Amino acid sequence: MGSRVDCPGDLSTLARRGTLLATLAGALASAALIAVTVTLPAPAEPPVASLLLYPPTATPSTTPPPSPPCIAEGWGCEWSPRFRAVAELAARSPGTLGLVLVDRVTGATWQTGATGEQVWTGSTIKLALVVYALGEHRAGRQQLTPEARADLAAMLHTSDDAAASRTWRRYGTTAMLPTFRSAYGMAGLTMSGSNGDWGALTTRTTDLAALMAYTLDRTHPGDRDWIAGQMRAAGDVQHWGAWSAGPGAGVKNGWLENRYGGTSHWCVSTVGFFGDGARYVIAAMYQMPAPGSLDHGARVLSDLAALLAGQPTPAPVTPRPT
């Protein structure tokens, strides 16, 4: 009898199993496809704390920084840095120094230092002598001869002392002083020297400013223009002080050396104007401690004037004695 082989089944059974397997394989393939095409969820938002580590960039401000405050009532803020610089220079200059600035258009006044202290006028009083002589001529009280007018010009141009002495005597010496005080505004003017001469007078910086303002505002227009022209054309011996305020400035300077106690004591002063139409009046007086010098005092007053007028410093001056 031959051997018998066991078979898994007949052909129909095998066919049914093959169909079942194919169906299962297809289902598995579809499931795999579905798993691949599923959209993943979006990542979670980062914690708030992590956002704070990277704040948004701020938008740059277009607002300009605040301007420095104005330091003087009645003056534009552009004057503030000039006033600060002048006040600082005056404060660090040893001795007695005062400065006054007047705006003839607005009437505003600014001052620094010892403006109320009595200081020797030196040759600045020659401006008052000129104003007085011209006024007497205008009033018909005393004729102005060619010689007398030449003396006035010499006082303003080269600060001629001999011309001043002739004018002092010609118009009554100390008899002029009440007019200087009451009309010209030099209320503090004092005869402080023992010789009773024009060179023995003291006054305050405010008095010099008042004299210059009177000259420009109250004298006859013809006299005013002549005086202003002479002051603008001052000789080189006076090219310091108010002269350093720049083109168009006018000046009358004074310088005086007193010797006592075996030591030289210098005093310098300046009065004048600058700006369009001689708008600004400036006056400064400086009594230096011993020994002092004309050169030092003139340079200080020149730098003060230059700073106020917005000119470069140190001012280019070469003071020299007469």
ChimeraX commands (.cxc) that place a marker at each C-alpha (Angstrom):
marker #1 position 0.00,0.00,0.00 radius 0.5
marker #1 position 1.49,3.33,-0.86 radius 0.5
marker #1 position 2.25,6.18,1.62 radius 0.5
marker #1 position -0.36,8.95,2.24 radius 0.5
marker #1 position 0.40,12.68,2.18 radius 0.5
marker #1 position -1.71,15.06,4.28 radius 0.5
marker #1 position -2.79,18.22,2.37 radius 0.5
marker #1 position -4.16,21.34,4.02 radius 0.5
marker #1 position -7.39,20.97,2.12 radius 0.5
marker #1 position -8.83,20.94,-1.19 radius 0.5
marker #1 position -8.35,23.63,-3.82 radius 0.5
marker #1 position -11.56,25.50,-2.95 radius 0.5
marker #1 position -10.48,25.85,0.63 radius 0.5
marker #1 position -7.12,27.21,-0.46 radius 0.5
marker #1 position -8.80,29.74,-2.71 radius 0.5
marker #1 position -10.97,31.01,0.09 radius 0.5
marker #1 position -7.90,31.45,2.33 radius 0.5
marker #1 position -6.06,33.35,-0.40 radius 0.5
marker #1 position -8.94,35.73,-0.81 radius 0.5
marker #1 position -9.07,36.35,2.94 radius 0.5
marker #1 position -5.35,37.07,3.09 radius 0.5
marker #1 position -5.58,39.52,0.20 radius 0.5
marker #1 position -8.43,41.33,1.91 radius 0.5
marker #1 position -6.44,41.62,5.14 radius 0.5
marker #1 position -3.37,42.91,3.30 radius 0.5
marker #1 position -5.41,45.60,1.59 radius 0.5
marker #1 position -6.92,46.69,4.86 radius 0.5
marker #1 position -3.50,46.96,6.45 radius 0.5
marker #1 position -2.21,48.99,3.53 radius 0.5
marker #1 position -5.15,51.42,3.77 radius 0.5
marker #1 position -4.59,51.81,7.49 radius 0.5
marker #1 position -0.93,52.60,6.88 radius 0.5
marker #1 position -1.86,55.20,4.26 radius 0.5
marker #1 position -4.33,56.82,6.61 radius 0.5
marker #1 position -1.68,57.00,9.38 radius 0.5
marker #1 position 0.79,58.73,7.03 radius 0.5
marker #1 position -1.63,61.40,5.81 radius 0.5
marker #1 position -2.96,62.42,9.23 radius 0.5
marker #1 position -2.19,66.16,9.89 radius 0.5
marker #1 position -0.17,66.68,13.07 radius 0.5
marker #1 position -1.52,69.17,15.61 radius 0.5
marker #1 position 0.11,72.68,15.83 radius 0.5
marker #1 position 2.78,73.13,18.52 radius 0.5
marker #1 position 1.66,74.72,21.74 radius 0.5
marker #1 position 2.19,78.51,22.29 radius 0.5
marker #1 position 5.39,79.28,24.24 radius 0.5
marker #1 position 4.97,80.24,27.87 radius 0.5
marker #1 position 4.40,83.91,28.62 radius 0.5
marker #1 position 7.64,84.05,30.60 radius 0.5
marker #1 position 9.67,83.10,27.51 radius 0.5
marker #1 position 8.05,85.94,25.49 radius 0.5
marker #1 position 9.19,88.48,28.06 radius 0.5
marker #1 position 12.79,87.54,27.35 radius 0.5
marker #1 position 12.45,89.02,23.86 radius 0.5
marker #1 position 10.38,92.23,24.11 radius 0.5
marker #1 position 9.48,94.03,20.88 radius 0.5
marker #1 position 11.92,96.70,19.69 radius 0.5
marker #1 position 10.82,100.21,20.77 radius 0.5
marker #1 position 10.12,102.80,18.07 radius 0.5
marker #1 position 12.77,105.59,18.15 radius 0.5
marker #1 position 11.43,108.88,19.51 radius 0.5
marker #1 position 11.35,111.86,17.15 radius 0.5
marker #1 position 10.85,114.35,19.97 radius 0.5
marker #1 position 13.92,116.65,20.32 radius 0.5
marker #1 position 15.61,116.84,23.72 radius 0.5
marker #1 position 14.43,119.70,25.92 radius 0.5
marker #1 position 16.26,123.01,25.47 radius 0.5
marker #1 position 18.27,124.41,28.37 radius 0.5
marker #1 position 16.17,126.76,30.46 radius 0.5
marker #1 position 16.37,130.50,29.86 radius 0.5
marker #1 position 18.28,132.11,32.70 radius 0.5
marker #1 position 17.41,135.78,32.22 radius 0.5
marker #1 position 13.94,137.27,32.01 radius 0.5
marker #1 position 13.37,139.36,28.91 radius 0.5
marker #1 position 16.12,137.69,26.88 radius 0.5
marker #1 position 15.78,134.90,24.32 radius 0.5
marker #1 position 17.10,131.48,25.29 radius 0.5
marker #1 position 19.92,131.84,22.77 radius 0.5
marker #1 position 21.50,134.30,25.22 radius 0.5
marker #1 position 21.62,131.77,28.07 radius 0.5
marker #1 position 24.91,130.04,27.14 radius 0.5
marker #1 position 26.52,133.44,26.58 radius 0.5
marker #1 position 25.37,134.72,29.96 radius 0.5
marker #1 position 26.66,131.57,31.67 radius 0.5
marker #1 position 30.08,131.90,30.04 radius 0.5
marker #1 position 30.35,135.60,30.94 radius 0.5
marker #1 position 29.26,135.03,34.53 radius 0.5
marker #1 position 31.80,132.22,34.92 radius 0.5
marker #1 position 34.65,134.35,33.55 radius 0.5
marker #1 position 33.68,137.27,35.79 radius 0.5
marker #1 position 33.48,135.01,38.85 radius 0.5
marker #1 position 36.96,133.57,38.37 radius 0.5
marker #1 position 38.61,136.96,37.72 radius 0.5
marker #1 position 40.14,138.22,40.99 radius 0.5
marker #1 position 39.33,141.76,42.05 radius 0.5
marker #1 position 36.22,143.89,41.54 radius 0.5
marker #1 position 34.54,143.30,38.19 radius 0.5
marker #1 position 31.05,144.24,37.00 radius 0.5
marker #1 position 29.32,144.08,33.63 radius 0.5
marker #1 position 26.00,145.45,32.37 radius 0.5
marker #1 position 24.25,144.69,29.07 radius 0.5
marker #1 position 21.19,146.63,27.87 radius 0.5
marker #1 position 18.89,145.86,24.94 radius 0.5
marker #1 position 17.81,149.29,23.67 radius 0.5
marker #1 position 14.89,147.77,21.73 radius 0.5
marker #1 position 13.20,145.79,24.52 radius 0.5
marker #1 position 14.66,147.62,27.51 radius 0.5
marker #1 position 15.88,144.34,29.02 radius 0.5
marker #1 position 18.98,144.54,31.20 radius 0.5
marker #1 position 21.36,141.79,32.28 radius 0.5
marker #1 position 24.26,142.22,34.66 radius 0.5
marker #1 position 26.82,140.20,36.54 radius 0.5
marker #1 position 29.48,140.85,39.15 radius 0.5
marker #1 position 30.01,143.94,41.28 radius 0.5
marker #1 position 28.01,146.39,39.16 radius 0.5
marker #1 position 27.21,148.62,42.13 radius 0.5
marker #1 position 30.80,149.10,43.34 radius 0.5
marker #1 position 32.65,152.41,42.88 radius 0.5
marker #1 position 35.54,152.07,40.41 radius 0.5
marker #1 position 37.81,154.68,38.84 radius 0.5
marker #1 position 36.29,155.91,35.57 radius 0.5
marker #1 position 39.62,156.52,33.88 radius 0.5
marker #1 position 39.07,157.86,30.36 radius 0.5
marker #1 position 35.50,156.57,30.00 radius 0.5
marker #1 position 34.34,159.87,31.53 radius 0.5
marker #1 position 35.54,161.55,28.33 radius 0.5
marker #1 position 32.35,160.33,26.68 radius 0.5
marker #1 position 30.34,162.43,29.17 radius 0.5
marker #1 position 32.54,165.45,28.41 radius 0.5
marker #1 position 31.81,165.04,24.70 radius 0.5
marker #1 position 28.05,164.74,25.27 radius 0.5
marker #1 position 28.06,167.82,27.50 radius 0.5
marker #1 position 29.97,170.00,25.02 radius 0.5
marker #1 position 27.71,169.05,22.12 radius 0.5
marker #1 position 24.62,169.63,24.26 radius 0.5
marker #1 position 25.79,173.10,25.27 radius 0.5
marker #1 position 26.32,173.97,21.64 radius 0.5
marker #1 position 22.85,172.68,20.64 radius 0.5
marker #1 position 21.25,174.69,23.45 radius 0.5
marker #1 position 23.04,177.85,22.34 radius 0.5
marker #1 position 24.82,178.28,25.67 radius 0.5
marker #1 position 28.38,177.84,24.45 radius 0.5
marker #1 position 29.65,177.83,20.90 radius 0.5
marker #1 position 31.62,174.81,19.74 radius 0.5
marker #1 position 34.74,176.20,18.09 radius 0.5
marker #1 position 36.81,174.18,15.61 radius 0.5
marker #1 position 39.45,173.78,18.30 radius 0.5
marker #1 position 36.90,172.53,20.79 radius 0.5
marker #1 position 35.44,170.02,18.28 radius 0.5
marker #1 position 38.94,168.78,17.47 radius 0.5
marker #1 position 39.45,168.11,21.18 radius 0.5
marker #1 position 36.23,166.08,21.29 radius 0.5
marker #1 position 37.36,163.97,18.34 radius 0.5
marker #1 position 40.80,163.43,19.90 radius 0.5
marker #1 position 39.23,162.25,23.17 radius 0.5
marker #1 position 37.13,159.64,21.37 radius 0.5
marker #1 position 39.73,158.55,18.82 radius 0.5
marker #1 position 42.96,158.23,20.79 radius 0.5
marker #1 position 41.71,158.98,24.32 radius 0.5
marker #1 position 43.82,162.15,24.35 radius 0.5
marker #1 position 44.36,163.32,27.96 radius 0.5
marker #1 position 45.45,166.87,27.07 radius 0.5
marker #1 position 42.28,167.35,25.02 radius 0.5
marker #1 position 40.24,166.11,27.99 radius 0.5
marker #1 position 41.91,168.56,30.35 radius 0.5
marker #1 position 41.22,171.49,27.99 radius 0.5
marker #1 position 37.56,170.42,27.67 radius 0.5
marker #1 position 37.29,169.99,31.46 radius 0.5
marker #1 position 38.40,173.60,32.00 radius 0.5
marker #1 position 36.50,174.98,29.00 radius 0.5
marker #1 position 33.14,173.82,30.38 radius 0.5
marker #1 position 33.53,174.61,34.07 radius 0.5
marker #1 position 35.27,171.56,35.60 radius 0.5
marker #1 position 33.13,170.16,38.42 radius 0.5
marker #1 position 30.17,172.36,37.44 radius 0.5
marker #1 position 29.33,169.70,34.85 radius 0.5
marker #1 position 28.95,166.89,37.36 radius 0.5
marker #1 position 25.33,167.59,38.45 radius 0.5
marker #1 position 24.27,167.24,34.80 radius 0.5
marker #1 position 26.21,164.01,34.49 radius 0.5
marker #1 position 24.37,162.64,37.51 radius 0.5
marker #1 position 20.82,163.87,36.92 radius 0.5
marker #1 position 20.52,163.96,33.13 radius 0.5
marker #1 position 22.90,161.25,31.99 radius 0.5
marker #1 position 21.94,158.74,34.69 radius 0.5
marker #1 position 25.35,158.61,36.41 radius 0.5
marker #1 position 23.85,158.81,39.89 radius 0.5
marker #1 position 26.87,157.21,41.56 radius 0.5
marker #1 position 29.46,159.54,40.04 radius 0.5
marker #1 position 31.79,160.77,42.80 radius 0.5
marker #1 position 34.84,163.00,43.00 radius 0.5
marker #1 position 37.07,160.57,44.87 radius 0.5
marker #1 position 40.50,162.07,44.21 radius 0.5
marker #1 position 42.04,164.99,46.04 radius 0.5
marker #1 position 43.03,166.98,42.93 radius 0.5
marker #1 position 39.47,167.56,41.71 radius 0.5
marker #1 position 40.38,166.65,38.13 radius 0.5
marker #1 position 38.42,164.62,35.55 radius 0.5
marker #1 position 40.77,161.70,36.26 radius 0.5
marker #1 position 39.85,161.61,39.94 radius 0.5
marker #1 position 36.26,160.41,39.43 radius 0.5
marker #1 position 34.75,157.07,40.42 radius 0.5
marker #1 position 31.44,155.61,39.34 radius 0.5
marker #1 position 29.52,152.33,39.01 radius 0.5
marker #1 position 29.19,150.04,36.01 radius 0.5
marker #1 position 25.46,150.76,35.93 radius 0.5
marker #1 position 26.27,154.49,35.63 radius 0.5
marker #1 position 28.47,153.91,32.58 radius 0.5
marker #1 position 25.70,151.88,30.91 radius 0.5
marker #1 position 23.24,154.70,31.62 radius 0.5
marker #1 position 25.62,157.25,30.04 radius 0.5
marker #1 position 25.93,155.18,26.86 radius 0.5
marker #1 position 22.17,154.64,26.64 radius 0.5
marker #1 position 21.56,158.39,27.10 radius 0.5
marker #1 position 24.06,159.16,24.34 radius 0.5
marker #1 position 22.31,156.86,21.85 radius 0.5
marker #1 position 18.70,157.57,22.87 radius 0.5
marker #1 position 18.52,161.15,24.10 radius 0.5
marker #1 position 21.06,163.31,22.32 radius 0.5
marker #1 position 20.34,165.19,19.09 radius 0.5
marker #1 position 20.37,162.75,16.13 radius 0.5
marker #1 position 23.22,164.64,14.48 radius 0.5
marker #1 position 25.31,164.52,17.65 radius 0.5
marker #1 position 24.41,160.88,18.26 radius 0.5
marker #1 position 25.50,159.85,14.78 radius 0.5
marker #1 position 28.76,161.79,15.06 radius 0.5
marker #1 position 29.62,160.25,18.43 radius 0.5
marker #1 position 28.74,156.72,17.26 radius 0.5
marker #1 position 30.86,157.19,14.14 radius 0.5
marker #1 position 33.83,158.35,16.19 radius 0.5
marker #1 position 33.49,155.40,18.58 radius 0.5
marker #1 position 33.34,152.94,15.69 radius 0.5
marker #1 position 36.50,154.48,14.25 radius 0.5
marker #1 position 38.44,154.52,17.54 radius 0.5
marker #1 position 42.20,154.33,17.19 radius 0.5
marker #1 position 44.11,151.10,17.71 radius 0.5
marker #1 position 45.06,152.11,21.25 radius 0.5
marker #1 position 41.41,151.36,22.10 radius 0.5
marker #1 position 41.01,148.15,20.13 radius 0.5
marker #1 position 39.97,146.05,23.10 radius 0.5
marker #1 position 37.03,145.87,25.51 radius 0.5
marker #1 position 33.71,146.59,23.78 radius 0.5
marker #1 position 35.64,146.74,20.51 radius 0.5
marker #1 position 35.88,142.94,20.63 radius 0.5
marker #1 position 32.11,142.61,20.17 radius 0.5
marker #1 position 32.80,142.51,16.44 radius 0.5
marker #1 position 32.19,144.57,13.29 radius 0.5
marker #1 position 30.13,147.70,13.87 radius 0.5
marker #1 position 30.96,147.90,17.57 radius 0.5
marker #1 position 31.83,151.25,19.13 radius 0.5
marker #1 position 34.08,151.77,22.14 radius 0.5
marker #1 position 35.40,154.23,24.70 radius 0.5
marker #1 position 37.96,152.66,27.01 radius 0.5
marker #1 position 39.58,153.78,30.21 radius 0.5
marker #1 position 42.73,152.59,31.95 radius 0.5
marker #1 position 44.39,153.92,35.06 radius 0.5
marker #1 position 47.42,152.93,37.09 radius 0.5
marker #1 position 47.58,153.99,40.71 radius 0.5
marker #1 position 50.79,153.48,42.67 radius 0.5
marker #1 position 50.62,153.37,46.42 radius 0.5
marker #1 position 52.26,151.27,49.10 radius 0.5
marker #1 position 55.07,150.63,46.65 radius 0.5
marker #1 position 52.75,148.59,44.42 radius 0.5
marker #1 position 51.04,149.23,41.09 radius 0.5
marker #1 position 47.22,148.95,41.06 radius 0.5
marker #1 position 45.54,148.79,37.65 radius 0.5
marker #1 position 41.94,149.60,36.77 radius 0.5
marker #1 position 40.41,149.16,33.31 radius 0.5
marker #1 position 36.94,149.97,32.02 radius 0.5
marker #1 position 35.04,149.90,28.75 radius 0.5
marker #1 position 31.74,151.30,27.49 radius 0.5
marker #1 position 30.23,150.98,24.03 radius 0.5
marker #1 position 27.68,149.27,21.83 radius 0.5
marker #1 position 27.27,146.49,19.26 radius 0.5
marker #1 position 24.60,144.87,17.08 radius 0.5
marker #1 position 22.40,146.21,14.30 radius 0.5
marker #1 position 21.60,149.85,14.89 radius 0.5
marker #1 position 23.80,149.85,18.02 radius 0.5
marker #1 position 21.07,147.80,19.67 radius 0.5
marker #1 position 23.10,146.57,22.65 radius 0.5
marker #1 position 24.85,148.77,25.20 radius 0.5
marker #1 position 27.73,147.21,27.12 radius 0.5
marker #1 position 29.67,148.56,30.09 radius 0.5
marker #1 position 32.30,146.80,32.21 radius 0.5
marker #1 position 34.69,147.95,34.94 radius 0.5
marker #1 position 37.52,145.96,36.49 radius 0.5
marker #1 position 39.66,146.94,39.48 radius 0.5
marker #1 position 42.40,144.32,39.70 radius 0.5
marker #1 position 44.26,143.29,42.83 radius 0.5
marker #1 position 47.94,144.21,42.97 radius 0.5
marker #1 position 49.88,144.13,40.87 radius 0.5
marker #1 position 47.57,143.61,37.90 radius 0.5
marker #1 position 48.34,144.95,34.43 radius 0.5
marker #1 position 46.74,146.74,31.51 radius 0.5
marker #1 position 47.32,143.69,29.34 radius 0.5
marker #1 position 45.53,141.29,31.69 radius 0.5
marker #1 position 42.60,143.59,32.41 radius 0.5
marker #1 position 42.08,144.51,28.77 radius 0.5
marker #1 position 42.05,140.86,27.75 radius 0.5
marker #1 position 39.46,139.97,30.37 radius 0.5
marker #1 position 37.12,142.78,29.29 radius 0.5
marker #1 position 37.68,141.89,25.64 radius 0.5
marker #1 position 36.74,138.25,26.21 radius 0.5
marker #1 position 33.62,139.31,28.10 radius 0.5
marker #1 position 32.49,141.48,25.19 radius 0.5
marker #1 position 33.32,138.78,22.64 radius 0.5
marker #1 position 31.37,136.13,24.56 radius 0.5
marker #1 position 28.28,138.34,24.76 radius 0.5
marker #1 position 28.39,139.10,21.04 radius 0.5
marker #1 position 29.03,135.49,20.02 radius 0.5
marker #1 position 32.57,136.22,18.82 radius 0.5
marker #1 position 35.56,133.83,19.16 radius 0.5
marker #1 position 37.65,133.85,22.32 radius 0.5
marker #1 position 40.30,134.60,23.29 radius 0.5
marker #1 position 39.64,137.90,21.55 radius 0.5
marker #1 position 42.46,138.95,19.21 radius 0.5
marker #1 position 43.64,142.13,20.92 radius 0.5
marker #1 position 47.00,143.76,21.59 radius 0.5
marker #1 position 46.57,146.26,24.42 radius 0.5
marker #1 position 49.28,148.88,24.69 radius 0.5
marker #1 position 49.66,151.86,27.01 radius 0.5
marker #1 position 49.75,155.41,25.72 radius 0.5
marker link #1:1,2 radius 0.2
marker link #1:2,3 radius 0.2
marker link #1:3,4 radius 0.2
marker link #1:4,5 radius 0.2
marker link #1:5,6 radius 0.2
marker link #1:6,7 radius 0.2
marker link #1:7,8 radius 0.2
marker link #1:8,9 radius 0.2
marker link #1:9,10 radius 0.2
marker link #1:10,11 radius 0.2
marker link #1:11,12 radius 0.2
marker link #1:12,13 radius 0.2
marker link #1:13,14 radius 0.2
marker link #1:14,15 radius 0.2
marker link #1:15,16 radius 0.2
marker link #1:16,17 radius 0.2
marker link #1:17,18 radius 0.2
marker link #1:18,19 radius 0.2
marker link #1:19,20 radius 0.2
marker link #1:20,21 radius 0.2
marker link #1:21,22 radius 0.2
marker link #1:22,23 radius 0.2
marker link #1:23,24 radius 0.2
marker link #1:24,25 radius 0.2
marker link #1:25,26 radius 0.2
marker link #1:26,27 radius 0.2
marker link #1:27,28 radius 0.2
marker link #1:28,29 radius 0.2
marker link #1:29,30 radius 0.2
marker link #1:30,31 radius 0.2
marker link #1:31,32 radius 0.2
marker link #1:32,33 radius 0.2
marker link #1:33,34 radius 0.2
marker link #1:34,35 radius 0.2
marker link #1:35,36 radius 0.2
marker link #1:36,37 radius 0.2
marker link #1:37,38 radius 0.2
marker link #1:38,39 radius 0.2
marker link #1:39,40 radius 0.2
marker link #1:40,41 radius 0.2
marker link #1:41,42 radius 0.2
marker link #1:42,43 radius 0.2
marker link #1:43,44 radius 0.2
marker link #1:44,45 radius 0.2
marker link #1:45,46 radius 0.2
marker link #1:46,47 radius 0.2
marker link #1:47,48 radius 0.2
marker link #1:48,49 radius 0.2
marker link #1:49,50 radius 0.2
marker link #1:50,51 radius 0.2
marker link #1:51,52 radius 0.2
marker link #1:52,53 radius 0.2
marker link #1:53,54 radius 0.2
marker link #1:54,55 radius 0.2
marker link #1:55,56 radius 0.2
marker link #1:56,57 radius 0.2
marker link #1:57,58 radius 0.2
marker link #1:58,59 radius 0.2
marker link #1:59,60 radius 0.2
marker link #1:60,61 radius 0.2
marker link #1:61,62 radius 0.2
marker link #1:62,63 radius 0.2
marker link #1:63,64 radius 0.2
marker link #1:64,65 radius 0.2
marker link #1:65,66 radius 0.2
marker link #1:66,67 radius 0.2
marker link #1:67,68 radius 0.2
marker link #1:68,69 radius 0.2
marker link #1:69,70 radius 0.2
marker link #1:70,71 radius 0.2
marker link #1:71,72 radius 0.2
marker link #1:72,73 radius 0.2
marker link #1:73,74 radius 0.2
marker link #1:74,75 radius 0.2
marker link #1:75,76 radius 0.2
marker link #1:76,77 radius 0.2
marker link #1:77,78 radius 0.2
marker link #1:78,79 radius 0.2
marker link #1:79,80 radius 0.2
marker link #1:80,81 radius 0.2
marker link #1:81,82 radius 0.2
marker link #1:82,83 radius 0.2
marker link #1:83,84 radius 0.2
marker link #1:84,85 radius 0.2
marker link #1:85,86 radius 0.2
marker link #1:86,87 radius 0.2
marker link #1:87,88 radius 0.2
marker link #1:88,89 radius 0.2
marker link #1:89,90 radius 0.2
marker link #1:90,91 radius 0.2
marker link #1:91,92 radius 0.2
marker link #1:92,93 radius 0.2
marker link #1:93,94 radius 0.2
marker link #1:94,95 radius 0.2
marker link #1:95,96 radius 0.2
marker link #1:96,97 radius 0.2
marker link #1:97,98 radius 0.2
marker link #1:98,99 radius 0.2
marker link #1:99,100 radius 0.2
marker link #1:100,101 radius 0.2
marker link #1:101,102 radius 0.2
marker link #1:102,103 radius 0.2
marker link #1:103,104 radius 0.2
marker link #1:104,105 radius 0.2
marker link #1:105,106 radius 0.2
marker link #1:106,107 radius 0.2
marker link #1:107,108 radius 0.2
marker link #1:108,109 radius 0.2
marker link #1:109,110 radius 0.2
marker link #1:110,111 radius 0.2
marker link #1:111,112 radius 0.2
marker link #1:112,113 radius 0.2
marker link #1:113,114 radius 0.2
marker link #1:114,115 radius 0.2
marker link #1:115,116 radius 0.2
marker link #1:116,117 radius 0.2
marker link #1:117,118 radius 0.2
marker link #1:118,119 radius 0.2
marker link #1:119,120 radius 0.2
marker link #1:120,121 radius 0.2
marker link #1:121,122 radius 0.2
marker link #1:122,123 radius 0.2
marker link #1:123,124 radius 0.2
marker link #1:124,125 radius 0.2
marker link #1:125,126 radius 0.2
marker link #1:126,127 radius 0.2
marker link #1:127,128 radius 0.2
marker link #1:128,129 radius 0.2
marker link #1:129,130 radius 0.2
marker link #1:130,131 radius 0.2
marker link #1:131,132 radius 0.2
marker link #1:132,133 radius 0.2
marker link #1:133,134 radius 0.2
marker link #1:134,135 radius 0.2
marker link #1:135,136 radius 0.2
marker link #1:136,137 radius 0.2
marker link #1:137,138 radius 0.2
marker link #1:138,139 radius 0.2
marker link #1:139,140 radius 0.2
marker link #1:140,141 radius 0.2
marker link #1:141,142 radius 0.2
marker link #1:142,143 radius 0.2
marker link #1:143,144 radius 0.2
marker link #1:144,145 radius 0.2
marker link #1:145,146 radius 0.2
marker link #1:146,147 radius 0.2
marker link #1:147,148 radius 0.2
marker link #1:148,149 radius 0.2
marker link #1:149,150 radius 0.2
marker link #1:150,151 radius 0.2
marker link #1:151,152 radius 0.2
marker link #1:152,153 radius 0.2
marker link #1:153,154 radius 0.2
marker link #1:154,155 radius 0.2
marker link #1:155,156 radius 0.2
marker link #1:156,157 radius 0.2
marker link #1:157,158 radius 0.2
marker link #1:158,159 radius 0.2
marker link #1:159,160 radius 0.2
marker link #1:160,161 radius 0.2
marker link #1:161,162 radius 0.2
marker link #1:162,163 radius 0.2
marker link #1:163,164 radius 0.2
marker link #1:164,165 radius 0.2
marker link #1:165,166 radius 0.2
marker link #1:166,167 radius 0.2
marker link #1:167,168 radius 0.2
marker link #1:168,169 radius 0.2
marker link #1:169,170 radius 0.2
marker link #1:170,171 radius 0.2
marker link #1:171,172 radius 0.2
marker link #1:172,173 radius 0.2
marker link #1:173,174 radius 0.2
marker link #1:174,175 radius 0.2
marker link #1:175,176 radius 0.2
marker link #1:176,177 radius 0.2
marker link #1:177,178 radius 0.2
marker link #1:178,179 radius 0.2
marker link #1:179,180 radius 0.2
marker link #1:180,181 radius 0.2
marker link #1:181,182 radius 0.2
marker link #1:182,183 radius 0.2
marker link #1:183,184 radius 0.2
marker link #1:184,185 radius 0.2
marker link #1:185,186 radius 0.2
marker link #1:186,187 radius 0.2
marker link #1:187,188 radius 0.2
marker link #1:188,189 radius 0.2
marker link #1:189,190 radius 0.2
marker link #1:190,191 radius 0.2
marker link #1:191,192 radius 0.2
marker link #1:192,193 radius 0.2
marker link #1:193,194 radius 0.2
marker link #1:194,195 radius 0.2
marker link #1:195,196 radius 0.2
marker link #1:196,197 radius 0.2
marker link #1:197,198 radius 0.2
marker link #1:198,199 radius 0.2
marker link #1:199,200 radius 0.2
marker link #1:200,201 radius 0.2
marker link #1:201,202 radius 0.2
marker link #1:202,203 radius 0.2
marker link #1:203,204 radius 0.2
marker link #1:204,205 radius 0.2
marker link #1:205,206 radius 0.2
marker link #1:206,207 radius 0.2
marker link #1:207,208 radius 0.2
marker link #1:208,209 radius 0.2
marker link #1:209,210 radius 0.2
marker link #1:210,211 radius 0.2
marker link #1:211,212 radius 0.2
marker link #1:212,213 radius 0.2
marker link #1:213,214 radius 0.2
marker link #1:214,215 radius 0.2
marker link #1:215,216 radius 0.2
marker link #1:216,217 radius 0.2
marker link #1:217,218 radius 0.2
marker link #1:218,219 radius 0.2
marker link #1:219,220 radius 0.2
marker link #1:220,221 radius 0.2
marker link #1:221,222 radius 0.2
marker link #1:222,223 radius 0.2
marker link #1:223,224 radius 0.2
marker link #1:224,225 radius 0.2
marker link #1:225,226 radius 0.2
marker link #1:226,227 radius 0.2
marker link #1:227,228 radius 0.2
marker link #1:228,229 radius 0.2
marker link #1:229,230 radius 0.2
marker link #1:230,231 radius 0.2
marker link #1:231,232 radius 0.2
marker link #1:232,233 radius 0.2
marker link #1:233,234 radius 0.2
marker link #1:234,235 radius 0.2
marker link #1:235,236 radius 0.2
marker link #1:236,237 radius 0.2
marker link #1:237,238 radius 0.2
marker link #1:238,239 radius 0.2
marker link #1:239,240 radius 0.2
marker link #1:240,241 radius 0.2
marker link #1:241,242 radius 0.2
marker link #1:242,243 radius 0.2
marker link #1:243,244 radius 0.2
marker link #1:244,245 radius 0.2
marker link #1:245,246 radius 0.2
marker link #1:246,247 radius 0.2
marker link #1:247,248 radius 0.2
marker link #1:248,249 radius 0.2
marker link #1:249,250 radius 0.2
marker link #1:250,251 radius 0.2
marker link #1:251,252 radius 0.2
marker link #1:252,253 radius 0.2
marker link #1:253,254 radius 0.2
marker link #1:254,255 radius 0.2
marker link #1:255,256 radius 0.2
marker link #1:256,257 radius 0.2
marker link #1:257,258 radius 0.2
marker link #1:258,259 radius 0.2
marker link #1:259,260 radius 0.2
marker link #1:260,261 radius 0.2
marker link #1:261,262 radius 0.2
marker link #1:262,263 radius 0.2
marker link #1:263,264 radius 0.2
marker link #1:264,265 radius 0.2
marker link #1:265,266 radius 0.2
marker link #1:266,267 radius 0.2
marker link #1:267,268 radius 0.2
marker link #1:268,269 radius 0.2
marker link #1:269,270 radius 0.2
marker link #1:270,271 radius 0.2
marker link #1:271,272 radius 0.2
marker link #1:272,273 radius 0.2
marker link #1:273,274 radius 0.2
marker link #1:274,275 radius 0.2
marker link #1:275,276 radius 0.2
marker link #1:276,277 radius 0.2
marker link #1:277,278 radius 0.2
marker link #1:278,279 radius 0.2
marker link #1:279,280 radius 0.2
marker link #1:280,281 radius 0.2
marker link #1:281,282 radius 0.2
marker link #1:282,283 radius 0.2
marker link #1:283,284 radius 0.2
marker link #1:284,285 radius 0.2
marker link #1:285,286 radius 0.2
marker link #1:286,287 radius 0.2
marker link #1:287,288 radius 0.2
marker link #1:288,289 radius 0.2
marker link #1:289,290 radius 0.2
marker link #1:290,291 radius 0.2
marker link #1:291,292 radius 0.2
marker link #1:292,293 radius 0.2
marker link #1:293,294 radius 0.2
marker link #1:294,295 radius 0.2
marker link #1:295,296 radius 0.2
marker link #1:296,297 radius 0.2
marker link #1:297,298 radius 0.2
marker link #1:298,299 radius 0.2
marker link #1:299,300 radius 0.2
marker link #1:300,301 radius 0.2
marker link #1:301,302 radius 0.2
marker link #1:302,303 radius 0.2
marker link #1:303,304 radius 0.2
marker link #1:304,305 radius 0.2
marker link #1:305,306 radius 0.2
marker link #1:306,307 radius 0.2
marker link #1:307,308 radius 0.2
marker link #1:308,309 radius 0.2
marker link #1:309,310 radius 0.2
marker link #1:310,311 radius 0.2
marker link #1:311,312 radius 0.2
marker link #1:312,313 radius 0.2
marker link #1:313,314 radius 0.2
marker link #1:314,315 radius 0.2
marker link #1:315,316 radius 0.2
marker link #1:316,317 radius 0.2
marker link #1:317,318 radius 0.2
marker link #1:318,319 radius 0.2
marker link #1:319,320 radius 0.2
marker link #1:320,321 radius 0.2
marker link #1:321,322 radius 0.2
view
